[in-house]
Amino acid sequence: MDLGSILHFLEDKSILVTGATGFLAKIFVEKILRVQPNVKKLYLLLRAADEMSAMQRFNTEVIAKDLFMVLKEKYGRNLNSFISQKVVVVPGDITCENLGVKDRDLLEEMWKEVDVVVNLAATTNFDERYDVSLDINTFGAMRALSFSKKCSKLKVHVHVSTAYVCGEKEGLISETPYYMGETLNGISGLDIDREKKVAEEKLKQLRVENSSQESIKSAMKDLGIQRARKYGWPNTYVFTKAMGEMLLGHMKENMPLVIIRPTIITSTYKEPFPGWVEGIRTIDSLAVGYGKGRITCFLGGPNTIIDLIPADMVVNSMIVAMVAHANQPNETIYHVGSSLSNPMTCKMFQEYGHQYFTKHPWINKEGKPVTVSKVKVLSTMDSFQSYMTIRYLLPLKVLQFVNAACCQYFRGLYLNMYRKIKYVMRLIDLYRPYLFFKGVFDDINTEKLRMAAKESNVETDIFYFDPKTIKWSDYFMSIHLPGVIPADMMVNAMIVAMVTHANQPNETMYHVGSSITSPMSYDMHNVSRIWLPILHQAPLDRQGRQTCHRWQGQSAQHDG
């Protein structure tokens, strides 16, 4: 595998990106614009009815993000001019023919100009409505490929899937394709067109029965889980992504096709700055819940490997693979993860969370630090069932009896508890395969790609994606957790500042963010002045401005 300069390849190229408002897509777009300003065009497909709606989404959901702070600093007032020269916002919909692009002139332009198509459009909800998930993850992948076939200059089609299309396989999981009709449990009869008809017939039946929208949504979600488990997949998301891969392999013909299968994607490792993440993603909900004192037990084997990979490494692997396979008429699959070369276990994750929130306690809305203790680990489903029975199900039964005896006086309380317990049990049912996952993702193709880049000496400092370089303790303590936490911290800072300055006839400005490893530095003296009197309650050493920076987080910028 010979690789030339990646920056040279990107120069004067036109790239179509679907799902352009997504987490990975934004990082991909920012990376290209930052490292190769001489890219010709980035066509960004956004789900929108018209150009005005698409531009509004682009401005508010993409370019306004802190992620683009480095570009904003670099170009200053000229940023809008630069963006307008390089970016074409395309209103469309991946669930429609020609990606829903109605402007015929724009369609012809893209078919004539696009060199690379990167399909990042997906719904990642584990229990998405079956009809919605099929339309986006399965047939959306097919429509994106069909669009690529119409591009006269196309050099490569890149499709981003997920490593967990493997379902609950154990042992070493190879980078191999799924073929049409292949199932994980050996049951025959999987027909993708038939699956679409099953979803359509179910939806039609529900409408004939005049079901409510909520009932339709619930029924279609249940249908997705049922169909997935019939053929061996644990949830709708990975089942529909696997079928999308099947269609790509079946329809590609001589198209150069790269399928990227990332594992659990976390905040950025280095660029554009460490710790950028959008929203609370997958395992982050556990970390935040623990920090807030809401999680007192953890379900999962202590030695279970949690396969994590920073988002910027995923994007870099996509770009390098894109260059490596340009004009190569084959299908290549890449696992992008860490379980084989640098594994992290559930026990490590729990320890990092305890260490971090002990040193940097969550500040609640009353301005008080939340004290965390080590969680109770439930290492089997039986122990979880026992825990739930003693702590919740038996009290619920007692409440049900009392409610009946008191003529439904406690009906509201009973229904509220019942709904919460049902919700938790559904979440556990969905996440169970990953809490006890026994697979390790073979990344031999990805390692060959890394070695080819290294041997070719092609900008490996810019397009890094080696998970062996990550020291998990440093990453979690200094990068990831500080990056995840500030969004909620900012809300709490607003509340405390509001209380502090009530009836005070003055104007005070606060920068709420972090500044140690991010590309800009903000004076946070005022923030420290309102927080430090509160934080002295915690048995921690919190002195001066630098401590306030550390407490707020070392790696992600947030608007103040």
Protein Blocks (a to p, Z undefined) as FASTA:
>chain_A
ZZddfklmmgopacddehklbmklmmmmmmmmmmmmmbfbdcdddddfbfklmmmmmmmm
mmmpmklmmmmmmnmmmmmmmmmmmpccddddfkbghhlpablklmmmmmmmmmbdcdfb
dcfbfkbcfklmmmmmmmmmmmmmmmmmmmmkbcbdcddddfklnomaehjdddddddeh
iafkopahiafklmmmmmmmmmmmmmmnopafklmmmmmmmmmmmmmmmnopabfklmmm
mmmmmmmmmmnmmaccdddddddddddfkbmbehiaedjehjlmmmmmmmnopacbdcdd
fklccddddfklmmmmmmmmmmmmgoiacdddddddfklmoccdfklmmmmmmmmmmmmc
cddfkopacddddddddfbfklmmmmmmmmmmmmmmmmmmmmmmnoomlmmmmmmmmmmm
mmmmmmmmmmmmmmmccbdcdfklmmmmmmmmmmnopoklmmgcbfklpcfklmmmmmmm
mmmmmmmmmmmmmmmmmmmmgoiacddddddddfklmmbdcdfklmmmmmmmmmmmpccd
dehjklmmmmnopkbccdZZ
